[in-house]
Amino acid sequence: MALELTDLNFDENVMNSDKPVLVDFWATWCGPCRMVGPIVEELANDYEGKAVVGKVDVDNNPEVAQKFGIRNIPTLLFIKGGEVVDKQVGAVSKDVLAQKLDAIL
């Protein structure tokens, strides 16, 4: 299951992670986010132990969204060693996200 990331636990779980991280910035009212949500959950299961997969509700956690300049959702950031190494804006297939995650493993 994808980790629920918040303004309070983001640095601990993402920026200080020793594993690559996929972060899904989303909101409950966002249609494309609801399409990507189940894919993110599948990736969380597929990459358990290899990568951290988490979700940030932008309405409830504006600090993190602002820190990364999130203007459109869904936005998925790929973070390794505390640095954003890739980014995907908009809904895409599981294959696209898995390829990007595999590239940073």
Stockholm file with secondary structure:
# STOCKHOLM 1.0

chainA/1-105         MALELTDLNFDENVMNSDKPVLVDFWATWCGPCRMVGPIVEELANDYEGKAVVGKVDVDNNPEVAQKFGIRNIPTLLFIKGGEVVDKQVGAVSKDVLAQKLDAIL
#=GR chainA/1-105 SS CCEEECTTTHIIIIITCSSCEEEEEECTTCHHHHHHHHHHHHHHHHTTTTCEEEEEETTTCHHHHHHTTCCSSSEEEEEETTEEEEEEESCCCHHHHHHHHHHHC
#=GC SS_cons         CCEEECTTTHIIIIITCSSCEEEEEECTTCHHHHHHHHHHHHHHHHTTTTCEEEEEETTTCHHHHHHTTCCSSSEEEEEETTEEEEEEESCCCHHHHHHHHHHHC
//
